Amino acid sequence: MKAYSTDVRRKLVQACERRLGSQRTLADALGVSPSFVKKVLRRYRTTGQRTPKPPTSGRKPRLDAAADAMLRDMVLAQPDSTLEIS
């Protein structure tokens, strides 16, 4: 899902600071959901940021930093090694 633009977020925060209406009224005026308004305002109050959070999707690495470094060293030492298939 694509994040809402920073322009919508800026307008939302400005409207809330000017007390132009309730969260539900602002959501209707900007064409967003009330839960989005609540999340943006909470993030703005706690961090001061209106930008969307960075994406956190994707698979976590199975190796920790030490194991990754060890594997890289092994591949550099013998780049043409293969596993035996039985």
PDB file with SEQRES, HELIX, SHEET and CRYST1 records, atoms N, CA, C and O in Angstrom:
SEQRES   1 A   86  MET LYS ALA TYR SER THR ASP VAL ARG ARG LYS LEU VAL          
SEQRES   2 A   86  GLN ALA CYS GLU ARG ARG LEU GLY SER GLN ARG THR LEU          
SEQRES   3 A   86  ALA ASP ALA LEU GLY VAL SER PRO SER PHE VAL LYS LYS          
SEQRES   4 A   86  VAL LEU ARG ARG TYR ARG THR THR GLY GLN ARG THR PRO          
SEQRES   5 A   86  LYS PRO PRO THR SER GLY ARG LYS PRO ARG LEU ASP ALA          
SEQRES   6 A   86  ALA ALA ASP ALA MET LEU ARG ASP MET VAL LEU ALA GLN          
SEQRES   7 A   86  PRO ASP SER THR LEU GLU ILE SER                              
HELIX    1 AA1 THR A    6  GLU A   17  1                                  12    
HELIX    2 AA2 GLN A   23  LEU A   30  1                                   8    
HELIX    3 AA3 PRO A   34  THR A   47  1                                  14    
HELIX    4 AA4 ALA A   65  ALA A   77  1                                  13    
CRYST1    1.000    1.000    1.000  90.00  90.00  90.00 P 1           1          
ATOM      1  N   MET A   1       0.837  -1.178   0.000  1.00  0.00           N  
ATOM      2  CA  MET A   1       0.000   0.000   0.000  1.00  0.00           C  
ATOM      3  C   MET A   1       0.881   1.239   0.000  1.00  0.00           C  
ATOM      4  O   MET A   1       1.865   1.312   0.735  1.00  0.00           O  
ATOM      5  N   LYS A   2       0.530   2.186  -0.807  1.00  0.00           N  
ATOM      6  CA  LYS A   2       1.311   3.409  -0.918  1.00  0.00           C  
ATOM      7  C   LYS A   2       0.956   4.365   0.218  1.00  0.00           C  
ATOM      8  O   LYS A   2      -0.210   4.488   0.591  1.00  0.00           O  
ATOM      9  N   ALA A   3       1.955   5.033   0.758  1.00  0.00           N  
ATOM     10  CA  ALA A   3       1.749   5.970   1.861  1.00  0.00           C  
ATOM     11  C   ALA A   3       1.128   7.265   1.350  1.00  0.00           C  
ATOM     12  O   ALA A   3       1.325   7.648   0.197  1.00  0.00           O  
ATOM     13  N   TYR A   4       0.380   7.928   2.215  1.00  0.00           N  
ATOM     14  CA  TYR A   4      -0.176   9.231   1.860  1.00  0.00           C  
ATOM     15  C   TYR A   4       0.959  10.240   1.711  1.00  0.00           C  
ATOM     16  O   TYR A   4       2.012  10.088   2.331  1.00  0.00           O  
ATOM     17  N   SER A   5       0.752  11.252   0.902  1.00  0.00           N  
ATOM     18  CA  SER A   5       1.793  12.240   0.645  1.00  0.00           C  
ATOM     19  C   SER A   5       2.070  13.080   1.889  1.00  0.00           C  
ATOM     20  O   SER A   5       1.238  13.182   2.791  1.00  0.00           O  
ATOM     21  N   THR A   6       3.241  13.666   1.911  1.00  0.00           N  
ATOM     22  CA  THR A   6       3.591  14.543   3.022  1.00  0.00           C  
ATOM     23  C   THR A   6       2.746  15.810   3.002  1.00  0.00           C  
ATOM     24  O   THR A   6       2.564  16.454   4.035  1.00  0.00           O  
ATOM     25  N   ASP A   7       2.229  16.169   1.830  1.00  0.00           N  
ATOM     26  CA  ASP A   7       1.368  17.341   1.729  1.00  0.00           C  
ATOM     27  C   ASP A   7       0.067  17.121   2.508  1.00  0.00           C  
ATOM     28  O   ASP A   7      -0.391  18.014   3.222  1.00  0.00           O  
ATOM     29  N   VAL A   8      -0.517  15.944   2.370  1.00  0.00           N  
ATOM     30  CA  VAL A   8      -1.745  15.627   3.114  1.00  0.00           C  
ATOM     31  C   VAL A   8      -1.454  15.631   4.606  1.00  0.00           C  
ATOM     32  O   VAL A   8      -2.245  16.145   5.397  1.00  0.00           O  
ATOM     33  N   ARG A   9      -0.328  15.064   4.985  1.00  0.00           N  
ATOM     34  CA  ARG A   9       0.046  15.024   6.402  1.00  0.00           C  
ATOM     35  C   ARG A   9       0.272  16.431   6.955  1.00  0.00           C  
ATOM     36  O   ARG A   9      -0.136  16.734   8.076  1.00  0.00           O  
ATOM     37  N   ARG A  10       0.930  17.297   6.160  1.00  0.00           N  
ATOM     38  CA  ARG A  10       1.177  18.668   6.588  1.00  0.00           C  
ATOM     39  C   ARG A  10      -0.141  19.415   6.784  1.00  0.00           C  
ATOM     40  O   ARG A  10      -0.332  20.099   7.790  1.00  0.00           O  
ATOM     41  N   LYS A  11      -1.050  19.280   5.813  1.00  0.00           N  
ATOM     42  CA  LYS A  11      -2.355  19.940   5.912  1.00  0.00           C  
ATOM     43  C   LYS A  11      -3.130  19.450   7.124  1.00  0.00           C  
ATOM     44  O   LYS A  11      -3.806  20.231   7.794  1.00  0.00           O  
ATOM     45  N   LEU A  12      -3.033  18.170   7.402  1.00  0.00           N  
ATOM     46  CA  LEU A  12      -3.732  17.579   8.531  1.00  0.00           C  
ATOM     47  C   LEU A  12      -3.228  18.165   9.854  1.00  0.00           C  
ATOM     48  O   LEU A  12      -4.022  18.560  10.708  1.00  0.00           O  
ATOM     49  N   VAL A  13      -1.928  18.216  10.012  1.00  0.00           N  
ATOM     50  CA  VAL A  13      -1.347  18.748  11.252  1.00  0.00           C  
ATOM     51  C   VAL A  13      -1.674  20.227  11.396  1.00  0.00           C  
ATOM     52  O   VAL A  13      -2.023  20.677  12.488  1.00  0.00           O  
ATOM     53  N   GLN A  14      -1.567  20.992  10.312  1.00  0.00           N  
ATOM     54  CA  GLN A  14      -1.887  22.417  10.376  1.00  0.00           C  
ATOM     55  C   GLN A  14      -3.350  22.645  10.750  1.00  0.00           C  
ATOM     56  O   GLN A  14      -3.662  23.515  11.563  1.00  0.00           O  
ATOM     57  N   ALA A  15      -4.242  21.859  10.152  1.00  0.00           N  
ATOM     58  CA  ALA A  15      -5.669  22.011  10.455  1.00  0.00           C  
ATOM     59  C   ALA A  15      -5.956  21.666  11.913  1.00  0.00           C  
ATOM     60  O   ALA A  15      -6.789  22.302  12.559  1.00  0.00           O  
ATOM     61  N   CYS A  16      -5.263  20.661  12.421  1.00  0.00           N  
ATOM     62  CA  CYS A  16      -5.467  20.277  13.815  1.00  0.00           C  
ATOM     63  C   CYS A  16      -4.934  21.363  14.755  1.00  0.00           C  
ATOM     64  O   CYS A  16      -5.571  21.686  15.758  1.00  0.00           O  
ATOM     65  N   GLU A  17      -3.773  21.919  14.429  1.00  0.00           N  
ATOM     66  CA  GLU A  17      -3.203  22.974  15.264  1.00  0.00           C  
ATOM     67  C   GLU A  17      -4.077  24.230  15.264  1.00  0.00           C  
ATOM     68  O   GLU A  17      -4.146  24.941  16.266  1.00  0.00           O  
ATOM     69  N   ARG A  18      -4.739  24.499  14.147  1.00  0.00           N  
ATOM     70  CA  ARG A  18      -5.649  25.657  14.063  1.00  0.00           C  
ATOM     71  C   ARG A  18      -7.023  25.352  14.643  1.00  0.00           C  
ATOM     72  O   ARG A  18      -7.887  26.226  14.716  1.00  0.00           O  
ATOM     73  N   ARG A  19      -7.214  24.108  15.054  1.00  0.00           N  
ATOM     74  CA  ARG A  19      -8.488  23.648  15.628  1.00  0.00           C  
ATOM     75  C   ARG A  19      -9.656  23.912  14.673  1.00  0.00           C  
ATOM     76  O   ARG A  19     -10.667  24.506  15.049  1.00  0.00           O  
ATOM     77  N   LEU A  20      -9.487  23.453  13.425  1.00  0.00           N  
ATOM     78  CA  LEU A  20     -10.522  23.658  12.408  1.00  0.00           C  
ATOM     79  C   LEU A  20     -11.637  22.628  12.474  1.00  0.00           C  
ATOM     80  O   LEU A  20     -12.604  22.719  11.718  1.00  0.00           O  
ATOM     81  N   GLY A  21     -11.522  21.668  13.347  1.00  0.00           N  
ATOM     82  CA  GLY A  21     -12.570  20.668  13.490  1.00  0.00           C  
ATOM     83  C   GLY A  21     -12.063  19.462  14.243  1.00  0.00           C  
ATOM     84  O   GLY A  21     -10.894  19.379  14.619  1.00  0.00           O  
ATOM     85  N   SER A  22     -12.974  18.528  14.454  1.00  0.00           N  
ATOM     86  CA  SER A  22     -12.603  17.290  15.137  1.00  0.00           C  
ATOM     87  C   SER A  22     -11.777  16.418  14.192  1.00  0.00           C  
ATOM     88  O   SER A  22     -11.663  16.700  12.999  1.00  0.00           O  
ATOM     89  N   GLN A  23     -11.208  15.360  14.749  1.00  0.00           N  
ATOM     90  CA  GLN A  23     -10.415  14.444  13.922  1.00  0.00           C  
ATOM     91  C   GLN A  23     -11.274  13.824  12.824  1.00  0.00           C  
ATOM     92  O   GLN A  23     -10.821  13.665  11.691  1.00  0.00           O  
ATOM     93  N   ARG A  24     -12.493  13.482  13.156  1.00  0.00           N  
ATOM     94  CA  ARG A  24     -13.394  12.884  12.162  1.00  0.00           C  
ATOM     95  C   ARG A  24     -13.729  13.894  11.057  1.00  0.00           C  
ATOM     96  O   ARG A  24     -13.770  13.536   9.880  1.00  0.00           O  
ATOM     97  N   THR A  25     -13.965  15.138  11.431  1.00  0.00           N  
ATOM     98  CA  THR A  25     -14.258  16.182  10.443  1.00  0.00           C  
ATOM     99  C   THR A  25     -13.064  16.403   9.513  1.00  0.00           C  
ATOM    100  O   THR A  25     -13.226  16.534   8.300  1.00  0.00           O  
ATOM    101  N   LEU A  26     -11.875  16.440  10.091  1.00  0.00           N  
ATOM    102  CA  LEU A  26     -10.675  16.619   9.282  1.00  0.00           C  
ATOM    103  C   LEU A  26     -10.457  15.430   8.351  1.00  0.00           C  
ATOM    104  O   LEU A  26     -10.038  15.599   7.205  1.00  0.00           O  
ATOM    105  N   ALA A  27     -10.740  14.239   8.844  1.00  0.00           N  
ATOM    106  CA  ALA A  27     -10.598  13.040   8.014  1.00  0.00           C  
ATOM    107  C   ALA A  27     -11.540  13.107   6.812  1.00  0.00           C  
ATOM    108  O   ALA A  27     -11.142  12.795   5.690  1.00  0.00           O  
ATOM    109  N   ASP A  28     -12.771  13.507   7.047  1.00  0.00           N  
ATOM    110  CA  ASP A  28     -13.740  13.629   5.954  1.00  0.00           C  
ATOM    111  C   ASP A  28     -13.325  14.713   4.960  1.00  0.00           C  
ATOM    112  O   ASP A  28     -13.461  14.539   3.748  1.00  0.00           O  
ATOM    113  N   ALA A  29     -12.819  15.829   5.480  1.00  0.00           N  
ATOM    114  CA  ALA A  29     -12.431  16.932   4.605  1.00  0.00           C  
ATOM    115  C   ALA A  29     -11.238  16.573   3.715  1.00  0.00           C  
ATOM    116  O   ALA A  29     -11.162  17.018   2.570  1.00  0.00           O  
ATOM    117  N   LEU A  30     -10.316  15.777   4.234  1.00  0.00           N  
ATOM    118  CA  LEU A  30      -9.123  15.419   3.473  1.00  0.00           C  
ATOM    119  C   LEU A  30      -9.259  14.085   2.738  1.00  0.00           C  
ATOM    120  O   LEU A  30      -8.381  13.706   1.964  1.00  0.00           O  
ATOM    121  N   GLY A  31     -10.350  13.385   2.981  1.00  0.00           N  
ATOM    122  CA  GLY A  31     -10.580  12.113   2.292  1.00  0.00           C  
ATOM    123  C   GLY A  31      -9.717  10.979   2.800  1.00  0.00           C  
ATOM    124  O   GLY A  31      -9.299  10.119   2.026  1.00  0.00           O  
ATOM    125  N   VAL A  32      -9.445  10.970   4.098  1.00  0.00           N  
ATOM    126  CA  VAL A  32      -8.663   9.899   4.714  1.00  0.00           C  
ATOM    127  C   VAL A  32      -9.481   9.291   5.850  1.00  0.00           C  
ATOM    128  O   VAL A  32     -10.533   9.814   6.217  1.00  0.00           O  
ATOM    129  N   SER A  33      -8.993   8.192   6.400  1.00  0.00           N  
ATOM    130  CA  SER A  33      -9.721   7.535   7.477  1.00  0.00           C  
ATOM    131  C   SER A  33      -9.416   8.208   8.819  1.00  0.00           C  
ATOM    132  O   SER A  33      -8.345   8.788   9.000  1.00  0.00           O  
ATOM    133  N   PRO A  34     -10.361   8.125   9.751  1.00  0.00           N  
ATOM    134  CA  PRO A  34     -10.109   8.692  11.087  1.00  0.00           C  
ATOM    135  C   PRO A  34      -8.916   8.040  11.788  1.00  0.00           C  
ATOM    136  O   PRO A  34      -8.206   8.700  12.546  1.00  0.00           O  
ATOM    137  N   SER A  35      -8.694   6.748  11.539  1.00  0.00           N  
ATOM    138  CA  SER A  35      -7.547   6.091  12.178  1.00  0.00           C  
ATOM    139  C   SER A  35      -6.231   6.641  11.637  1.00  0.00           C  
ATOM    140  O   SER A  35      -5.250   6.733  12.374  1.00  0.00           O  
ATOM    141  N   PHE A  36      -6.203   7.006  10.362  1.00  0.00           N  
ATOM    142  CA  PHE A  36      -5.006   7.623   9.786  1.00  0.00           C  
ATOM    143  C   PHE A  36      -4.735   8.959  10.464  1.00  0.00           C  
ATOM    144  O   PHE A  36      -3.589   9.268  10.791  1.00  0.00           O  
ATOM    145  N   VAL A  37      -5.764   9.740  10.675  1.00  0.00           N  
ATOM    146  CA  VAL A  37      -5.617  11.043  11.349  1.00  0.00           C  
ATOM    147  C   VAL A  37      -5.035  10.833  12.738  1.00  0.00           C  
ATOM    148  O   VAL A  37      -4.105  11.531  13.141  1.00  0.00           O  
ATOM    149  N   LYS A  38      -5.582   9.874  13.464  1.00  0.00           N  
ATOM    150  CA  LYS A  38      -5.119   9.595  14.817  1.00  0.00           C  
ATOM    151  C   LYS A  38      -3.645   9.185  14.817  1.00  0.00           C  
ATOM    152  O   LYS A  38      -2.878   9.647  15.662  1.00  0.00           O  
ATOM    153  N   LYS A  39      -3.243   8.323  13.880  1.00  0.00           N  
ATOM    154  CA  LYS A  39      -1.858   7.854  13.813  1.00  0.00           C  
ATOM    155  C   LYS A  39      -0.894   8.978  13.454  1.00  0.00           C  
ATOM    156  O   LYS A  39       0.182   9.086  14.043  1.00  0.00           O  
ATOM    157  N   VAL A  40      -1.273   9.815  12.493  1.00  0.00           N  
ATOM    158  CA  VAL A  40      -0.399  10.919  12.084  1.00  0.00           C  
ATOM    159  C   VAL A  40      -0.224  11.906  13.235  1.00  0.00           C  
ATOM    160  O   VAL A  40       0.892  12.347  13.506  1.00  0.00           O  
ATOM    161  N   LEU A  41      -1.306  12.252  13.907  1.00  0.00           N  
ATOM    162  CA  LEU A  41      -1.212  13.210  15.004  1.00  0.00           C  
ATOM    163  C   LEU A  41      -0.419  12.644  16.174  1.00  0.00           C  
ATOM    164  O   LEU A  41       0.337  13.375  16.814  1.00  0.00           O  
ATOM    165  N   ARG A  42      -0.577  11.349  16.466  1.00  0.00           N  
ATOM    166  CA  ARG A  42       0.188  10.721  17.544  1.00  0.00           C  
ATOM    167  C   ARG A  42       1.683  10.739  17.201  1.00  0.00           C  
ATOM    168  O   ARG A  42       2.518  11.056  18.049  1.00  0.00           O  
ATOM    169  N   ARG A  43       2.011  10.395  15.948  1.00  0.00           N  
ATOM    170  CA  ARG A  43       3.419  10.399  15.536  1.00  0.00           C  
ATOM    171  C   ARG A  43       3.991  11.818  15.589  1.00  0.00           C  
ATOM    172  O   ARG A  43       5.141  12.005  15.984  1.00  0.00           O  
ATOM    173  N   TYR A  44       3.205  12.805  15.197  1.00  0.00           N  
ATOM    174  CA  TYR A  44       3.676  14.186  15.215  1.00  0.00           C  
ATOM    175  C   TYR A  44       3.906  14.674  16.646  1.00  0.00           C  
ATOM    176  O   TYR A  44       4.883  15.373  16.916  1.00  0.00           O  
ATOM    177  N   ARG A  45       3.010  14.307  17.558  1.00  0.00           N  
ATOM    178  CA  ARG A  45       3.152  14.742  18.951  1.00  0.00           C  
ATOM    179  C   ARG A  45       4.352  14.088  19.631  1.00  0.00           C  
ATOM    180  O   ARG A  45       5.045  14.731  20.419  1.00  0.00           O  
ATOM    181  N   THR A  46       4.598  12.814  19.331  1.00  0.00           N  
ATOM    182  CA  THR A  46       5.676  12.100  20.018  1.00  0.00           C  
ATOM    183  C   THR A  46       7.044  12.328  19.401  1.00  0.00           C  
ATOM    184  O   THR A  46       8.035  12.411  20.125  1.00  0.00           O  
ATOM    185  N   THR A  47       7.123  12.432  18.071  1.00  0.00           N  
ATOM    186  CA  THR A  47       8.428  12.554  17.410  1.00  0.00           C  
ATOM    187  C   THR A  47       8.630  13.884  16.706  1.00  0.00           C  
ATOM    188  O   THR A  47       9.764  14.249  16.394  1.00  0.00           O  
ATOM    189  N   GLY A  48       7.559  14.612  16.451  1.00  0.00           N  
ATOM    190  CA  GLY A  48       7.670  15.858  15.712  1.00  0.00           C  
ATOM    191  C   GLY A  48       7.773  15.658  14.204  1.00  0.00           C  
ATOM    192  O   GLY A  48       8.032  16.610  13.468  1.00  0.00           O  
ATOM    193  N   GLN A  49       7.572  14.422  13.740  1.00  0.00           N  
ATOM    194  CA  GLN A  49       7.690  14.115  12.316  1.00  0.00           C  
ATOM    195  C   GLN A  49       6.316  13.872  11.699  1.00  0.00           C  
ATOM    196  O   GLN A  49       5.431  13.268  12.305  1.00  0.00           O  
ATOM    197  N   ARG A  50       6.173  14.370  10.462  1.00  0.00           N  
ATOM    198  CA  ARG A  50       4.946  14.117   9.714  1.00  0.00           C  
ATOM    199  C   ARG A  50       5.175  13.091   8.621  1.00  0.00           C  
ATOM    200  O   ARG A  50       4.217  12.624   8.005  1.00  0.00           O  
ATOM    201  N   THR A  51       6.414  12.736   8.369  1.00  0.00           N  
ATOM    202  CA  THR A  51       6.734  11.810   7.285  1.00  0.00           C  
ATOM    203  C   THR A  51       6.314  10.392   7.657  1.00  0.00           C  
ATOM    204  O   THR A  51       6.248  10.056   8.839  1.00  0.00           O  
ATOM    205  N   PRO A  52       6.028   9.555   6.650  1.00  0.00           N  
ATOM    206  CA  PRO A  52       5.672   8.169   6.958  1.00  0.00           C  
ATOM    207  C   PRO A  52       6.868   7.403   7.503  1.00  0.00           C  
ATOM    208  O   PRO A  52       8.018   7.751   7.236  1.00  0.00           O  
ATOM    209  N   LYS A  53       6.584   6.364   8.264  1.00  0.00           N  
ATOM    210  CA  LYS A  53       7.646   5.517   8.784  1.00  0.00           C  
ATOM    211  C   LYS A  53       8.300   4.770   7.625  1.00  0.00           C  
ATOM    212  O   LYS A  53       7.641   4.477   6.628  1.00  0.00           O  
ATOM    213  N   PRO A  54       9.577   4.463   7.748  1.00  0.00           N  
ATOM    214  CA  PRO A  54      10.218   3.688   6.678  1.00  0.00           C  
ATOM    215  C   PRO A  54       9.656   2.275   6.632  1.00  0.00           C  
ATOM    216  O   PRO A  54       9.222   1.747   7.656  1.00  0.00           O  
ATOM    217  N   PRO A  55       9.660   1.659   5.453  1.00  0.00           N  
ATOM    218  CA  PRO A  55       9.118   0.305   5.352  1.00  0.00           C  
ATOM    219  C   PRO A  55       9.936  -0.689   6.164  1.00  0.00           C  
ATOM    220  O   PRO A  55      11.163  -0.609   6.208  1.00  0.00           O  
ATOM    221  N   THR A  56       9.253  -1.614   6.797  1.00  0.00           N  
ATOM    222  CA  THR A  56       9.929  -2.621   7.621  1.00  0.00           C  
ATOM    223  C   THR A  56       9.679  -4.025   7.114  1.00  0.00           C  
ATOM    224  O   THR A  56       9.964  -4.999   7.811  1.00  0.00           O  
ATOM    225  N   SER A  57       9.153  -4.136   5.912  1.00  0.00           N  
ATOM    226  CA  SER A  57       8.845  -5.465   5.407  1.00  0.00           C  
ATOM    227  C   SER A  57      10.117  -6.146   4.919  1.00  0.00           C  
ATOM    228  O   SER A  57      11.168  -5.521   4.775  1.00  0.00           O  
ATOM    229  N   GLY A  58       9.993  -7.414   4.675  1.00  0.00           N  
ATOM    230  CA  GLY A  58      11.133  -8.175   4.189  1.00  0.00           C  
ATOM    231  C   GLY A  58      11.555  -9.215   5.198  1.00  0.00           C  
ATOM    232  O   GLY A  58      11.173  -9.182   6.367  1.00  0.00           O  
ATOM    233  N   ARG A  59      12.331 -10.108   4.721  1.00  0.00           N  
ATOM    234  CA  ARG A  59      12.794 -11.205   5.537  1.00  0.00           C  
ATOM    235  C   ARG A  59      13.970 -10.783   6.400  1.00  0.00           C  
ATOM    236  O   ARG A  59      14.840 -10.037   5.950  1.00  0.00           O  
ATOM    237  N   LYS A  60      13.997 -11.255   7.632  1.00  0.00           N  
ATOM    238  CA  LYS A  60      15.106 -10.995   8.528  1.00  0.00           C  
ATOM    239  C   LYS A  60      16.255 -11.928   8.151  1.00  0.00           C  
ATOM    240  O   LYS A  60      16.008 -13.073   7.772  1.00  0.00           O  
ATOM    241  N   PRO A  61      17.501 -11.472   8.246  1.00  0.00           N  
ATOM    242  CA  PRO A  61      18.626 -12.341   7.927  1.00  0.00           C  
ATOM    243  C   PRO A  61      18.739 -13.489   8.923  1.00  0.00           C  
ATOM    244  O   PRO A  61      18.501 -13.316  10.118  1.00  0.00           O  
ATOM    245  N   ARG A  62      19.105 -14.664   8.413  1.00  0.00           N  
ATOM    246  CA  ARG A  62      19.255 -15.828   9.291  1.00  0.00           C  
ATOM    247  C   ARG A  62      20.584 -15.821  10.026  1.00  0.00           C  
ATOM    248  O   ARG A  62      20.710 -16.424  11.092  1.00  0.00           O  
ATOM    249  N   LEU A  63      21.577 -15.142   9.463  1.00  0.00           N  
ATOM    250  CA  LEU A  63      22.893 -15.107  10.081  1.00  0.00           C  
ATOM    251  C   LEU A  63      23.090 -13.796  10.833  1.00  0.00           C  
ATOM    252  O   LEU A  63      22.671 -12.730  10.383  1.00  0.00           O  
ATOM    253  N   ASP A  64      23.743 -13.907  11.995  1.00  0.00           N  
ATOM    254  CA  ASP A  64      24.091 -12.668  12.689  1.00  0.00           C  
ATOM    255  C   ASP A  64      25.346 -12.088  12.049  1.00  0.00           C  
ATOM    256  O   ASP A  64      25.883 -12.672  11.108  1.00  0.00           O  
ATOM    257  N   ALA A  65      25.812 -10.972  12.534  1.00  0.00           N  
ATOM    258  CA  ALA A  65      26.938 -10.272  11.909  1.00  0.00           C  
ATOM    259  C   ALA A  65      28.218 -11.113  11.921  1.00  0.00           C  
ATOM    260  O   ALA A  65      28.972 -11.115  10.948  1.00  0.00           O  
ATOM    261  N   ALA A  66      28.460 -11.827  13.027  1.00  0.00           N  
ATOM    262  CA  ALA A  66      29.679 -12.640  13.129  1.00  0.00           C  
ATOM    263  C   ALA A  66      29.650 -13.795  12.130  1.00  0.00           C  
ATOM    264  O   ALA A  66      30.646 -14.060  11.457  1.00  0.00           O  
ATOM    265  N   ALA A  67      28.516 -14.478  12.033  1.00  0.00           N  
ATOM    266  CA  ALA A  67      28.399 -15.601  11.101  1.00  0.00           C  
ATOM    267  C   ALA A  67      28.473 -15.116   9.657  1.00  0.00           C  
ATOM    268  O   ALA A  67      29.046 -15.794   8.804  1.00  0.00           O  
ATOM    269  N   ASP A  68      27.908 -13.967   9.381  1.00  0.00           N  
ATOM    270  CA  ASP A  68      27.973 -13.412   8.029  1.00  0.00           C  
ATOM    271  C   ASP A  68      29.415 -13.088   7.644  1.00  0.00           C  
ATOM    272  O   ASP A  68      29.848 -13.367   6.526  1.00  0.00           O  
ATOM    273  N   ALA A  69      30.147 -12.500   8.580  1.00  0.00           N  
ATOM    274  CA  ALA A  69      31.552 -12.180   8.313  1.00  0.00           C  
ATOM    275  C   ALA A  69      32.363 -13.452   8.094  1.00  0.00           C  
ATOM    276  O   ALA A  69      33.222 -13.493   7.212  1.00  0.00           O  
ATOM    277  N   MET A  70      32.102 -14.492   8.886  1.00  0.00           N  
ATOM    278  CA  MET A  70      32.806 -15.763   8.733  1.00  0.00           C  
ATOM    279  C   MET A  70      32.527 -16.373   7.363  1.00  0.00           C  
ATOM    280  O   MET A  70      33.446 -16.858   6.703  1.00  0.00           O  
ATOM    281  N   LEU A  71      31.287 -16.354   6.939  1.00  0.00           N  
ATOM    282  CA  LEU A  71      30.919 -16.899   5.635  1.00  0.00           C  
ATOM    283  C   LEU A  71      31.594 -16.120   4.506  1.00  0.00           C  
ATOM    284  O   LEU A  71      32.076 -16.719   3.545  1.00  0.00           O  
ATOM    285  N   ARG A  72      31.631 -14.814   4.612  1.00  0.00           N  
ATOM    286  CA  ARG A  72      32.296 -14.004   3.589  1.00  0.00           C  
ATOM    287  C   ARG A  72      33.790 -14.346   3.499  1.00  0.00           C  
ATOM    288  O   ARG A  72      34.348 -14.454   2.407  1.00  0.00           O  
ATOM    289  N   ASP A  73      34.424 -14.515   4.667  1.00  0.00           N  
ATOM    290  CA  ASP A  73      35.843 -14.877   4.676  1.00  0.00           C  
ATOM    291  C   ASP A  73      36.063 -16.248   4.036  1.00  0.00           C  
ATOM    292  O   ASP A  73      37.029 -16.435   3.296  1.00  0.00           O  
ATOM    293  N   MET A  74      35.191 -17.194   4.308  1.00  0.00           N  
ATOM    294  CA  MET A  74      35.317 -18.537   3.729  1.00  0.00           C  
ATOM    295  C   MET A  74      35.165 -18.491   2.213  1.00  0.00           C  
ATOM    296  O   MET A  74      35.902 -19.171   1.497  1.00  0.00           O  
ATOM    297  N   VAL A  75      34.228 -17.705   1.720  1.00  0.00           N  
ATOM    298  CA  VAL A  75      34.015 -17.597   0.277  1.00  0.00           C  
ATOM    299  C   VAL A  75      35.203 -16.897  -0.379  1.00  0.00           C  
ATOM    300  O   VAL A  75      35.620 -17.279  -1.473  1.00  0.00           O  
ATOM    301  N   LEU A  76      35.749 -15.880   0.278  1.00  0.00           N  
ATOM    302  CA  LEU A  76      36.925 -15.210  -0.273  1.00  0.00           C  
ATOM    303  C   LEU A  76      38.130 -16.150  -0.321  1.00  0.00           C  
ATOM    304  O   LEU A  76      38.933 -16.080  -1.252  1.00  0.00           O  
ATOM    305  N   ALA A  77      38.260 -17.029   0.676  1.00  0.00           N  
ATOM    306  CA  ALA A  77      39.386 -17.958   0.719  1.00  0.00           C  
ATOM    307  C   ALA A  77      39.271 -19.024  -0.366  1.00  0.00           C  
ATOM    308  O   ALA A  77      40.267 -19.369  -1.001  1.00  0.00           O  
ATOM    309  N   GLN A  78      38.079 -19.544  -0.581  1.00  0.00           N  
ATOM    310  CA  GLN A  78      37.863 -20.580  -1.594  1.00  0.00           C  
ATOM    311  C   GLN A  78      36.582 -20.272  -2.366  1.00  0.00           C  
ATOM    312  O   GLN A  78      35.538 -20.855  -2.072  1.00  0.00           O  
ATOM    313  N   PRO A  79      36.636 -19.370  -3.345  1.00  0.00           N  
ATOM    314  CA  PRO A  79      35.416 -18.958  -4.062  1.00  0.00           C  
ATOM    315  C   PRO A  79      34.823 -20.040  -4.954  1.00  0.00           C  
ATOM    316  O   PRO A  79      33.659 -19.934  -5.341  1.00  0.00           O  
ATOM    317  N   ASP A  80      35.593 -21.087  -5.297  1.00  0.00           N  
ATOM    318  CA  ASP A  80      35.059 -22.110  -6.184  1.00  0.00           C  
ATOM    319  C   ASP A  80      34.664 -23.385  -5.445  1.00  0.00           C  
ATOM    320  O   ASP A  80      34.466 -24.418  -6.085  1.00  0.00           O  
ATOM    321  N   SER A  81      34.545 -23.345  -4.129  1.00  0.00           N  
ATOM    322  CA  SER A  81      34.134 -24.518  -3.348  1.00  0.00           C  
ATOM    323  C   SER A  81      32.686 -24.859  -3.641  1.00  0.00           C  
ATOM    324  O   SER A  81      31.861 -23.976  -3.878  1.00  0.00           O  
ATOM    325  N   THR A  82      32.388 -26.150  -3.623  1.00  0.00           N  
ATOM    326  CA  THR A  82      31.009 -26.623  -3.803  1.00  0.00           C  
ATOM    327  C   THR A  82      30.698 -27.650  -2.752  1.00  0.00           C  
ATOM    328  O   THR A  82      31.603 -28.199  -2.124  1.00  0.00           O  
ATOM    329  N   LEU A  83      29.434 -27.916  -2.555  1.00  0.00           N  
ATOM    330  CA  LEU A  83      29.005 -28.943  -1.624  1.00  0.00           C  
ATOM    331  C   LEU A  83      28.969 -30.287  -2.347  1.00  0.00           C  
ATOM    332  O   LEU A  83      28.625 -30.368  -3.526  1.00  0.00           O  
ATOM    333  N   GLU A  84      29.329 -31.331  -1.618  1.00  0.00           N  
ATOM    334  CA  GLU A  84      29.207 -32.669  -2.169  1.00  0.00           C  
ATOM    335  C   GLU A  84      27.755 -33.096  -2.108  1.00  0.00           C  
ATOM    336  O   GLU A  84      27.087 -32.903  -1.092  1.00  0.00           O  
ATOM    337  N   ILE A  85      27.271 -33.670  -3.182  1.00  0.00           N  
ATOM    338  CA  ILE A  85      25.901 -34.170  -3.205  1.00  0.00           C  
ATOM    339  C   ILE A  85      25.983 -35.684  -3.161  1.00  0.00           C  
ATOM    340  O   ILE A  85      26.631 -36.304  -4.005  1.00  0.00           O  
ATOM    341  N   SER A  86      25.334 -36.268  -2.189  1.00  0.00           N  
ATOM    342  CA  SER A  86      25.389 -37.718  -2.081  1.00  0.00           C  
ATOM    343  C   SER A  86      24.112 -38.373  -2.546  1.00  0.00           C  
ATOM    344  O   SER A  86      24.001 -39.599  -2.517  1.00  0.00           O  
TER     345      SER A  86                                                      
END                                                                             
